[in-house]
């Protein structure tokens, strides 16, 4: 049976970096629809929920430490509603793509995933590069615009257009993106 994976990218963020202020404003807009999307994914047997998060260059950190750092950051209100459930996969990453240096490709292959839904931050960086890596691996791709946050609005919009045009991504609101 073909399955869908909902991949949540870099949402455990302490928001203490250079471009944090515009990102925080944009993340605040996606938290509610993303929390609902995660909740919906958890009720569907055919959806694999996977969190992939930057380890911020600290290779000794595990999931709990990454969560704690984010919750102790500047905007725990942007972290708490979308904390990874204990029963879902959590993969630390080191660069922009959710695939680069992680076991995501292996996990998706083992769980018969053929469609990848990407949500998270930053649209024009990590989401875009993850979309390209999903596309070159022949996954059907979906991106809910109401569940991705950019730093720069114009670049985020351009990234969404690129994903749609160049990577055959279906842009669908979060309420529809898990439907086959």
ROTI-474868 format. One line per field, with one value per residue: residue number from 1; y, x, z of N, C-alpha, C in turn. Coordinates in steps of 0.001 Angstrom, whole numbers, plus 524288, in hexadecimal, padded with zeros to 5 digits. Layout:
num: [NUM; ...] $
n.c2: [Y; ...] $
n.c1: [X; ...] $
n.c3: [Z; ...] $
ca.c2: [Y; ...] $
ca.c1: [X; ...] $
ca.c3: [Z; ...] $
c.c2: [Y; ...] $
c.c1: [X; ...] $
c.c3: [Z; ...] $
end
This chain:
num: [1; 2; 3; 4; 5; 6; 7; 8; 9; 10; 11; 12; 13; 14; 15; 16; 17; 18; 19; 20; 21; 22; 23; 24; 25; 26; 27; 28; 29; 30; 31; 32; 33; 34; 35; 36; 37; 38; 39; 40; 41; 42; 43; 44; 45; 46; 47; 48; 49; 50; 51; 52; 53; 54; 55; 56; 57; 58; 59; 60; 61; 62; 63; 64; 65; 66; 67; 68; 69; 70; 71; 72; 73; 74; 75; 76; 77; 78; 79; 80; 81; 82; 83; 84; 85; 86; 87; 88; 89; 90; 91; 92; 93; 94; 95; 96; 97; 98; 99; 100; 101; 102; 103; 104; 105; 106; 107; 108; 109; 110; 111; 112; 113; 114; 115; 116; 117; 118; 119; 120; 121; 122; 123; 124; 125; 126; 127; 128; 129; 130; 131; 132; 133; 134; 135; 136; 137; 138; 139; 140; 141; 142; 143; 144; 145; 146; 147; 148; 149; 150; 151; 152; 153; 154; 155; 156; 157; 158; 159; 160; 161; 162; 163; 164; 165; 166; 167; 168; 169; 170; 171; 172; 173; 174; 175; 176; 177; 178; 179; 180] $
n.c2: [7FB5F; 80853; 81385; 81FC3; 82965; 8328E; 83C64; 843B2; 84EE1; 85469; 85984; 85A0D; 8636F; 86CAF; 87719; 87EDC; 88333; 88A50; 88D66; 88C76; 892B4; 895F6; 88BDA; 88768; 88D4A; 889A5; 87EE5; 87EBC; 87FC8; 87619; 86E6A; 86ADB; 86604; 85E64; 8586E; 853F3; 84E35; 846E8; 841B8; 83D4F; 836C4; 82F7D; 8299C; 8238F; 817BA; 815CD; 81D94; 82187; 827B9; 83076; 8371A; 83FE9; 84611; 850BE; 84F32; 856FF; 85716; 8518D; 845AB; 83F14; 84029; 83B25; 83799; 83AF5; 842C8; 84A06; 84CED; 8515C; 859DD; 85FFA; 861F5; 867EB; 870B1; 87D27; 87D49; 8756F; 873B6; 87229; 86894; 860F2; 85DE4; 85750; 84F67; 84391; 837CB; 82D30; 8237D; 82464; 824C9; 82AF4; 83262; 83767; 841C7; 8473F; 84E6E; 855FD; 84FDA; 8467D; 83C8E; 83BD0; 835ED; 83086; 825FE; 82628; 8237A; 8189D; 815BF; 818EB; 81232; 80879; 808F4; 808FB; 81290; 81B53; 82556; 831E6; 83B4B; 847DA; 85022; 85B6E; 862E7; 8693E; 86EFF; 87279; 86E09; 863DD; 85E1E; 85F15; 85A57; 8505E; 84D71; 84D03; 844B0; 83CAD; 83C5F; 83962; 82F72; 82AAA; 82B87; 82E69; 83B33; 84402; 85064; 857D1; 8649C; 86A3D; 8661C; 867D9; 86FFB; 87BBA; 88394; 88C37; 891BB; 892D4; 88C00; 882B3; 88172; 8808A; 87743; 87021; 870AC; 86CAD; 8626C; 85EB6; 86002; 85C15; 852E3; 84D33; 84E0D; 84D24; 85759; 858A8; 85C2C; 859EA; 85454; 84DEC; 848B5; 83E9F; 8380B; 82E66] $
n.c1: [80347; 80295; 8079B; 806F6; 80FE0; 810C4; 81925; 81EFA; 82615; 8307F; 82B39; 82D63; 8329C; 83ABF; 83A47; 84237; 848F2; 84EFB; 84728; 83E0D; 8356F; 82E72; 82BF1; 8272D; 81DDB; 818F1; 8185C; 81155; 807F2; 80633; 8057C; 7FBDE; 7F608; 7FDA3; 7FE74; 7F490; 7F558; 7FD30; 7F7DF; 7EF9A; 7F558; 7F8E8; 7F02C; 7EED5; 7F157; 7F6E0; 7FE34; 80ADD; 81131; 81B5D; 8256F; 82F52; 83A6C; 8432B; 84F88; 85571; 86034; 86418; 867F0; 86674; 85CCA; 8503D; 842EC; 83C99; 842ED; 84386; 83906; 837DF; 83EDF; 839C2; 83039; 833DA; 836CB; 834A4; 82A2A; 8226F; 817E7; 816A3; 81A65; 81698; 80BE6; 80DE3; 81490; 81BAC; 8147B; 81649; 81681; 819C8; 822B7; 82F11; 838A4; 84518; 84B35; 85596; 85763; 8511E; 8496A; 83F8C; 8420B; 84CDB; 85783; 85161; 848F5; 83FDA; 83CDD; 83E3F; 8371B; 82D8A; 82D42; 82CB0; 822DC; 81BFC; 81952; 8146A; 811A9; 8150C; 812B6; 81626; 818AD; 81B43; 826A8; 83148; 82A7E; 82F92; 83916; 83C28; 832B8; 8315B; 83AC9; 8399E; 830C0; 8349D; 83B9F; 8348C; 82EE0; 836A4; 837ED; 82F48; 825B1; 8183D; 81409; 80F8C; 80C00; 80749; 803A1; 80008; 8055C; 80FE8; 81AC7; 82127; 82CE9; 82E8E; 82491; 8232F; 82AC5; 8276D; 81DC1; 8216A; 82712; 81EFC; 819CC; 821C1; 82280; 818BC; 81897; 82273; 82442; 81B95; 814DA; 8096C; 8024E; 7FB05; 7F186; 7F2A1; 7EA07; 7E76C; 7F02F; 7F330; 7EC8B; 7EA45] $
n.c3: [80000; 7FC39; 8026F; 80978; 80DCA; 817A5; 81943; 8227B; 82356; 829EA; 8325E; 83CD6; 8425C; 8484F; 845ED; 84617; 83F06; 83447; 82C88; 83224; 835B5; 82CF3; 829D6; 832B4; 83314; 82A04; 82BD4; 83405; 82ED9; 82A5F; 831D6; 8367B; 82DC0; 82B65; 83497; 8348C; 82B4F; 82DF2; 835FA; 83025; 82980; 830A0; 8328B; 82A19; 82483; 81B6A; 81AB7; 81CF0; 826E3; 82815; 82E39; 82B1A; 82EEA; 83098; 83693; 83A0B; 83943; 84198; 8442F; 84C52; 85069; 85356; 85015; 858BD; 85D26; 85500; 85453; 85E69; 85DF4; 8566C; 85B7E; 863B0; 85EB1; 85829; 854F2; 8598C; 85844; 84DD0; 84C6D; 85375; 8501E; 847BA; 84A63; 84878; 8485D; 8516E; 84C77; 84230; 83732; 838A6; 83359; 83402; 82CF4; 8250B; 81D61; 8134A; 80D8A; 81092; 80DFC; 80CD3; 81260; 81975; 81DDC; 81845; 80DBF; 80DD8; 815CD; 8111E; 80893; 80DA9; 811F2; 809D2; 804F8; 7FB93; 7F9C5; 7FDDD; 8073B; 80A2A; 814C9; 81C86; 81FDC; 819EC; 80FA8; 80646; 8075C; 80E0A; 80C64; 80184; 7FDB3; 801B5; 7FC43; 7F206; 7F31E; 7F58C; 7EC49; 7E4C2; 7E7F0; 7E4B2; 7EA12; 7EB7F; 7EDD3; 7F75E; 7FC45; 80633; 805B8; 80E5C; 81679; 81655; 81902; 81606; 815B8; 80F98; 808EC; 7FDD8; 7F9CA; 7FE26; 7F918; 7EED2; 7EFDF; 7F1E4; 7E838; 7E1D5; 7E5C9; 7E2E4; 7D7E1; 7D3FD; 7D964; 7D95C; 7E1DA; 7E965; 7EDB3; 7F852; 80181; 80F52; 8131C; 80B02; 8075C; 80A55; 80590; 7FBE9] $
ca.c2: [80000; 80D35; 816D8; 82536; 82B20; 83813; 83D9D; 848C0; 8508B; 85899; 85C87; 85A96; 867B7; 8705C; 87C5D; 88253; 883F7; 88F5F; 88EA5; 88A3B; 895F5; 8952E; 88661; 886AE; 88F7E; 8863D; 879DE; 87F73; 87F30; 870AC; 86ABD; 86869; 86214; 85A19; 85512; 850FA; 84A7F; 842B5; 83EB6; 83A36; 832AF; 82B73; 82655; 820A5; 8135D; 815F0; 82217; 8211E; 82CDC; 830B6; 83C39; 84064; 84B16; 85249; 84E48; 85BD7; 85611; 84E99; 84036; 83C17; 84109; 83780; 839E9; 83DB1; 84786; 84DBE; 84EE7; 854B2; 85EBD; 86305; 863B4; 86BDB; 8750B; 8820C; 87CBE; 87030; 87361; 8705E; 8634E; 85D65; 85B82; 853AA; 84BB9; 83E66; 833BF; 8296E; 81ECA; 82564; 824FA; 82FFA; 831FC; 83C3F; 842E2; 84AB6; 85255; 857FC; 84BEB; 84268; 837A7; 83BE2; 83409; 82E1F; 820F0; 826FE; 8205F; 8132B; 81555; 81938; 80D58; 8041E; 8098B; 8091D; 817D4; 81D2F; 82AE2; 834CB; 8406F; 84AD1; 85498; 85D5B; 867A9; 86E17; 86DAD; 87381; 86B50; 85E49; 85BAD; 85EDC; 85673; 84B3A; 84C5D; 84B59; 83F6E; 83909; 83C19; 83644; 82A08; 828ED; 82BAB; 83262; 83F4C; 847B5; 8546A; 85B3A; 869EE; 86C2B; 86361; 86901; 8755E; 87DDC; 88834; 8905A; 89052; 8924B; 8873E; 87E60; 880DF; 87E83; 871C8; 86D1B; 87057; 8690B; 85D18; 85D42; 85FCC; 85908; 84DF2; 84AF7; 84DF9; 84EE0; 85AFE; 857E1; 85DC2; 855A5; 85140; 84A6E; 84692; 83906; 83510; 82C13] $
ca.c1: [80000; 80584; 806A2; 80898; 812EB; 810B8; 81E51; 81F0F; 82B85; 832FC; 8279F; 82F89; 83637; 83ADF; 8397B; 84646; 84CB3; 84EFA; 84230; 839E5; 830CD; 82A89; 82A50; 8236B; 818CC; 81691; 8172B; 80C93; 8036E; 80574; 8055C; 7F6B8; 7F4FC; 8015B; 7FCE4; 7F004; 7F743; 7FFCE; 7F3C2; 7ECF5; 7F8F5; 7F93E; 7EB77; 7EEB6; 7F4FC; 7FA06; 801C2; 80F89; 812A8; 82103; 827B5; 834D7; 83BCA; 848A5; 851FA; 85853; 865CF; 8659E; 866F9; 86570; 8575A; 84C31; 83DBB; 83AEA; 84612; 841E6; 833F0; 838BA; 84142; 835B5; 82C72; 83674; 83829; 831B4; 82493; 82076; 81285; 816E8; 81C93; 81338; 80777; 80F73; 8188F; 81AE2; 8124C; 81A65; 81671; 81B1F; 8284F; 831AF; 83DCD; 84823; 84DDB; 85A16; 8576F; 84C09; 8459F; 83E02; 84451; 8528B; 859F6; 84D98; 846EE; 83A8F; 83BDC; 83DC8; 83227; 82933; 82D52; 82B00; 81D52; 8190A; 81775; 8151B; 8104B; 8175B; 81080; 81A11; 816C3; 81F2D; 8297F; 83012; 82888; 8336B; 83DED; 83BCF; 82E36; 83292; 83ED9; 8374C; 82D37; 837CD; 83D93; 8301A; 82DA8; 83A87; 83747; 82A6D; 82119; 81440; 81548; 80B70; 80DA7; 802F9; 8059B; 7FE98; 80897; 81570; 81C03; 825D6; 82F4F; 82D7C; 81FAD; 823D2; 82DC4; 823FF; 81A04; 82458; 82853; 81A32; 81903; 825B1; 820FB; 81431; 819DD; 8271B; 82485; 8164D; 81261; 80401; 80196; 7F5BF; 7F108; 7F375; 7E535; 7E6D8; 7F521; 7F3E2; 7E8D6; 7EC92] $
ca.c3: [80000; 7FBFA; 806F8; 8096E; 81254; 81908; 81B50; 8251A; 822E0; 82CFC; 8359C; 84220; 8416F; 84CB3; 843BE; 84820; 83AC9; 831A7; 829F2; 83566; 8365F; 828D5; 829D2; 836FE; 83170; 82616; 82E46; 83728; 82B58; 8289A; 8363A; 83720; 829B4; 82BB0; 838F7; 832B5; 82770; 830D7; 838A1; 82C15; 827BB; 834B3; 83274; 8252D; 8246A; 816A8; 81ADD; 8203A; 828DD; 828F2; 82F59; 829DA; 83143; 830EB; 83BAC; 83B1D; 83973; 8463F; 842E2; 85111; 851FC; 851B4; 84F65; 85D7D; 85DCE; 850F2; 8561F; 862FF; 85C2A; 853CF; 85F6F; 866E3; 85B4B; 8587D; 853C5; 85A95; 85653; 84863; 84C94; 85671; 84D5E; 8439B; 84C3C; 84629; 84BC7; 852D7; 84936; 83CB1; 83606; 83946; 830F7; 833F7; 82800; 825A3; 81936; 811BA; 80BE0; 8144B; 80C21; 80D00; 81723; 81D0A; 81C15; 8164D; 80908; 80F84; 8189F; 80D65; 80596; 8110C; 8134D; 804E5; 803CE; 7F636; 7F9B9; 80237; 8086C; 80D18; 817C0; 8202B; 81EB1; 81756; 80A75; 80229; 80881; 80F49; 809D3; 7FBEC; 7FCA1; 802C8; 7F7E6; 7ED9B; 7F437; 7F50B; 7E6B7; 7E1EB; 7E9C0; 7E238; 7ED71; 7EA82; 7F190; 7F8C8; 7FFF6; 807C2; 80696; 81387; 81A63; 8158A; 81A77; 81391; 8180E; 80BC9; 8065D; 7F82D; 7F8C0; 7FF85; 7F4C6; 7EA55; 7F102; 7F105; 7E283; 7DFC4; 7E736; 7DFBC; 7D249; 7D2A4; 7DC3D; 7D8FF; 7E701; 7E9D7; 7F1FF; 7FA4D; 806EF; 81300; 813B1; 80686; 8056D; 80B88; 8025E; 7F729] $
c.c2: [804E1; 810B9; 81C5D; 82632; 830FB; 8392A; 84337; 84A67; 8552A; 85BDA; 85D04; 85E86; 86B53; 87612; 88054; 8835B; 8891A; 890E5; 88CEA; 88D92; 89556; 88F88; 88564; 888B7; 88BD7; 880DC; 87A4B; 87E9C; 87983; 86CC5; 867FC; 8647F; 85D76; 8565C; 851B1; 84CDA; 845DB; 83F49; 83B3F; 835B8; 82E36; 827DD; 822DD; 81C84; 81396; 81A82; 82116; 826AC; 82CCD; 8365E; 83BF6; 845D6; 84BE6; 85113; 852E5; 85AF0; 8531A; 848E0; 83CC7; 83C8B; 83CC0; 83A75; 83D2B; 842CD; 84BAB; 85023; 852C6; 859EC; 8623B; 8652F; 867DB; 870A0; 879A9; 88176; 8772A; 86F6C; 871A6; 86AC5; 85F78; 85AE2; 85760; 85034; 8465C; 83AA1; 82FAB; 824B2; 81FCF; 82591; 82A8D; 82F55; 83738; 83CE8; 846F5; 84F03; 8537F; 853C2; 847F4; 83D22; 83762; 83A1F; 831AE; 828D1; 82171; 8239F; 81A9A; 81245; 8155E; 8144A; 808BD; 80458; 80A3A; 80E6C; 8190E; 82306; 82D70; 83A1B; 84334; 84F79; 85669; 86263; 86667; 86CCB; 86E1C; 870F7; 8657E; 85B8C; 85B10; 85A98; 850EA; 849A9; 84A75; 845D1; 83B5D; 83833; 838A5; 8308E; 827BF; 8286A; 82F9F; 8364B; 842D4; 84B7E; 857BD; 860C4; 86C2B; 86983; 863DD; 86ECC; 87700; 88226; 88CE7; 88EB6; 88F57; 88D53; 88265; 87D51; 87EAE; 878BC; 86E57; 86C7C; 86C8D; 8636B; 85B3F; 85C6D; 85BEE; 853AC; 84B36; 84A85; 84FCC; 85270; 85A92; 85988; 85902; 85229; 84D32; 84750; 840D8; 8359B; 8331D; 82E46] $
c.c1: [80374; 803DD; 80897; 80BD5; 81225; 815E5; 81E37; 824C3; 82CBE; 82F54; 82968; 833FE; 8362C; 83A2E; 83D41; 84A77; 84BB0; 849AE; 83D71; 834FB; 82CE2; 82897; 82646; 81E07; 81601; 81536; 81224; 807AD; 80252; 804C6; 80019; 7F582; 7F8C4; 7FFF4; 7F833; 7F1A7; 7F9F1; 7FBC0; 7F0D4; 7F05F; 7F92D; 7F47F; 7EB33; 7F2F8; 7F8B1; 7FDDD; 80613; 8110C; 8186A; 82291; 82D76; 83674; 841A9; 84AB7; 85569; 85E19; 867AC; 8641D; 86630; 85FB5; 853CD; 846FB; 83C13; 83DDC; 844B2; 83C9E; 834A0; 83B0E; 83D27; 831C8; 82EB4; 83812; 8347A; 82BD9; 822A8; 81AD7; 8124A; 818E8; 818B9; 80ED3; 808FA; 81404; 81793; 81868; 81680; 81AB9; 817AA; 8210E; 82A58; 8373D; 840A4; 84AC5; 85217; 85A4C; 851D2; 847FF; 8447E; 84052; 84A38; 85495; 85630; 84BF4; 8416D; 83961; 83B12; 83886; 82D8A; 828DA; 82B49; 8252A; 819DF; 816A3; 81866; 813F3; 8127B; 814AE; 81476; 8178A; 81B1F; 821B9; 82F0C; 82EC2; 82CC0; 838AE; 83CDF; 83730; 82F4F; 8368F; 83CEC; 8339B; 8304C; 839D3; 83937; 82ED9; 83190; 83A75; 83205; 825CE; 81D3F; 814C6; 81094; 80DA1; 808E5; 804FC; 8043D; 801A8; 80E65; 8164E; 82126; 82826; 82DF9; 828C2; 82067; 826D6; 82A8E; 82007; 81CB8; 825A5; 82382; 8191A; 81CE4; 8243C; 81C73; 815B5; 81E3D; 82755; 81F39; 81397; 80CBE; 803B5; 7FBE9; 7F59C; 7F12F; 7EE9C; 7E4A2; 7EBC5; 7F60D; 7F031; 7EB80; 7EA28] $
c.c3: [80000; 8007B; 80612; 80E4E; 812F2; 81BB9; 81D67; 825A0; 8267A; 8305C; 83B4E; 841DA; 8462D; 84B02; 8460F; 84404; 837FB; 82F54; 82D1D; 83592; 831E3; 82892; 82E11; 83581; 82DA4; 82845; 8317A; 833DE; 829E7; 82D07; 836AC; 832C3; 829DD; 8301A; 83767; 82EB6; 82A17; 8338E; 834C0; 82A3C; 82BA7; 834C5; 82DAA; 8250A; 81FBF; 8167E; 81ED4; 821DC; 82A54; 82A0D; 82DF6; 82BA9; 83166; 8365E; 83D3C; 83C06; 83E37; 84575; 847B5; 852BF; 84FF8; 85152; 8541F; 85E31; 859C5; 85266; 85A9C; 8616B; 8599D; 857C0; 8630A; 863BB; 85BF4; 857A5; 854AA; 858BB; 850A5; 84808; 84F0F; 85348; 8494E; 8454B; 849DF; 84A13; 84CE8; 84F3D; 84370; 83C05; 836A4; 83751; 83161; 82EAC; 828D9; 8218B; 817A9; 81080; 8102C; 812CC; 80D09; 81257; 81B18; 81AD4; 819DB; 81187; 80A6B; 81244; 814DD; 80A16; 808BA; 8124D; 80E78; 803A8; 7FE13; 7F5B2; 7FE9D; 80291; 80BE0; 80FC1; 81B5C; 81E6B; 81CF5; 811A1; 80651; 80334; 8094A; 80CBF; 803FD; 7FAB3; 7FDBF; 7FE63; 7F32B; 7EE73; 7F3F4; 7EF49; 7E3C2; 7E396; 7E7FE; 7E5F0; 7EB3B; 7EF00; 7F266; 7FCCD; 80149; 808EA; 80BF0; 817EA; 8193D; 816B5; 817F7; 816FB; 814AF; 8088B; 80080; 7F6C0; 7FA0E; 7FB36; 7EFF1; 7EB1F; 7F029; 7EB2D; 7E00C; 7E0F6; 7E3D0; 7DA03; 7D105; 7D531; 7DC6F; 7DE45; 7E693; 7EE97; 7F3A7; 7FFFE; 80A82; 8139C; 80F5E; 80530; 806B0; 8085A; 7FD70; 7F255] $
end
